[in-house]
Amino acid sequence: MVFFTALSSGMVLGLQGVYTLQKFGADGMLGSGVALTLIMELGPILTALMVAGRAGSAMCAEIGIMRISEQIDALECMAIDPFRYLITPKFLATIISVPLLTAMFDVVGIYGGYLTGVKLMGVSSGSFFNGMMNSVTNHDIQLGLIKSFVFAFLLVWISTGRGYFVLQIRGAGFGAESVSKVTTQAVVLSSISVLIFDYLLTAVLL
């Protein structure tokens, strides 16, 4: 999902970039525009949204089912900490995987922009890469990585929390209905949180 989303986003950015920049005679800045857009914004955001929909929902549903079926209560009876046994591995895996997926998204997206901008629309390959190298700084890359770490923390915190406390959430219902409702809530809240914190982090760190 991340790969094809990145490729599609990069290719669309390449087409739109050429169309817009040619009006100002600045199509040589295509590489700069594509790279900065992907690294600072689209890469972290779209990766987090994909992970929230794919993995966040699965984490919430898994823990929610374990809660309503009293498997978590059984762990506590065996003196096994459910947070350490169930949530900590998911937390660590998400914190590690989301930044890596974001980096992959950036690379694939830039390649997609290169395909459409250079190979399809005829922009100079040298100007594409030269503009990208001259415009992208370490600060831009660090901003994208910081966003990916924050988004990873948000989505794993919301997803596991909704599942773990499924019986304490008002209006969630009972049994399978409650799990389905909190899973939907987890994806929606994760997505909204990603968008809100994207603005806040950009305003603070840019």
BELCOR-V121430 format. One record per residue. N is the residue number from 1. RES is the residue in three letters. NEAR is the number of other ideal C-beta (glycine too) atoms within 10 Angstrom. Layout:
n = <N	N>
res = <RES	RES>
near = <NEAR	NEAR>
//
This chain:
n = <1	2	3	4	5	6	7	8	9	10	11	12	13	14	15	16	17	18	19	20	21	22	23	24	25	26	27	28	29	30	31	32	33	34	35	36	37	38	39	40	41	42	43	44	45	46	47	48	49	50	51	52	53	54	55	56	57	58	59	60	61	62	63	64	65	66	67	68	69	70	71	72	73	74	75	76	77	78	79	80	81	82	83	84	85	86	87	88	89	90	91	92	93	94	95	96	97	98	99	100	101	102	103	104	105	106	107	108	109	110	111	112	113	114	115	116	117	118	119	120	121	122	123	124	125	126	127	128	129	130	131	132	133	134	135	136	137	138	139	140	141	142	143	144	145	146	147	148	149	150	151	152	153	154	155	156	157	158	159	160	161	162	163	164	165	166	167	168	169	170	171	172	173	174	175	176	177	178	179	180	181	182	183	184	185	186	187	188	189	190	191	192	193	194	195	196	197	198	199	200	201	202	203	204	205	206>
res = <MET	VAL	PHE	PHE	THR	ALA	LEU	SER	SER	GLY	MET	VAL	LEU	GLY	LEU	GLN	GLY	VAL	TYR	THR	LEU	GLN	LYS	PHE	GLY	ALA	ASP	GLY	MET	LEU	GLY	SER	GLY	VAL	ALA	LEU	THR	LEU	ILE	MET	GLU	LEU	GLY	PRO	ILE	LEU	THR	ALA	LEU	MET	VAL	ALA	GLY	ARG	ALA	GLY	SER	ALA	MET	CYS	ALA	GLU	ILE	GLY	ILE	MET	ARG	ILE	SER	GLU	GLN	ILE	ASP	ALA	LEU	GLU	CYS	MET	ALA	ILE	ASP	PRO	PHE	ARG	TYR	LEU	ILE	THR	PRO	LYS	PHE	LEU	ALA	THR	ILE	ILE	SER	VAL	PRO	LEU	LEU	THR	ALA	MET	PHE	ASP	VAL	VAL	GLY	ILE	TYR	GLY	GLY	TYR	LEU	THR	GLY	VAL	LYS	LEU	MET	GLY	VAL	SER	SER	GLY	SER	PHE	PHE	ASN	GLY	MET	MET	ASN	SER	VAL	THR	ASN	HIS	ASP	ILE	GLN	LEU	GLY	LEU	ILE	LYS	SER	PHE	VAL	PHE	ALA	PHE	LEU	LEU	VAL	TRP	ILE	SER	THR	GLY	ARG	GLY	TYR	PHE	VAL	LEU	GLN	ILE	ARG	GLY	ALA	GLY	PHE	GLY	ALA	GLU	SER	VAL	SER	LYS	VAL	THR	THR	GLN	ALA	VAL	VAL	LEU	SER	SER	ILE	SER	VAL	LEU	ILE	PHE	ASP	TYR	LEU	LEU	THR	ALA	VAL	LEU	LEU>
near = <12	19	13	11	17	27	17	14	21	29	20	14	23	29	16	17	24	21	11	13	18	13	8	8	7	14	22	15	20	29	29	21	23	30	27	19	19	27	27	22	15	21	30	30	21	22	30	28	19	20	26	28	15	12	19	29	19	14	26	29	20	17	27	29	18	20	22	18	12	11	13	22	12	12	17	11	9	8	6	12	11	18	12	10	12	22	20	13	10	19	17	11	14	24	14	12	15	27	20	12	24	28	17	15	28	24	15	21	29	25	15	23	31	23	15	21	29	20	11	13	16	9	25	15	12	11	17	24	15	15	23	21	11	11	14	20	11	7	11	15	15	12	19	25	16	15	27	26	16	19	28	26	16	22	28	25	15	24	32	24	17	28	29	21	14	26	13	8	15	4	7	19	13	10	10	12	11	19	25	14	17	27	24	13	18	26	21	12	19	26	19	12	19	24	13	11	17	18	9	10	16	13	8	8	12	9>
//
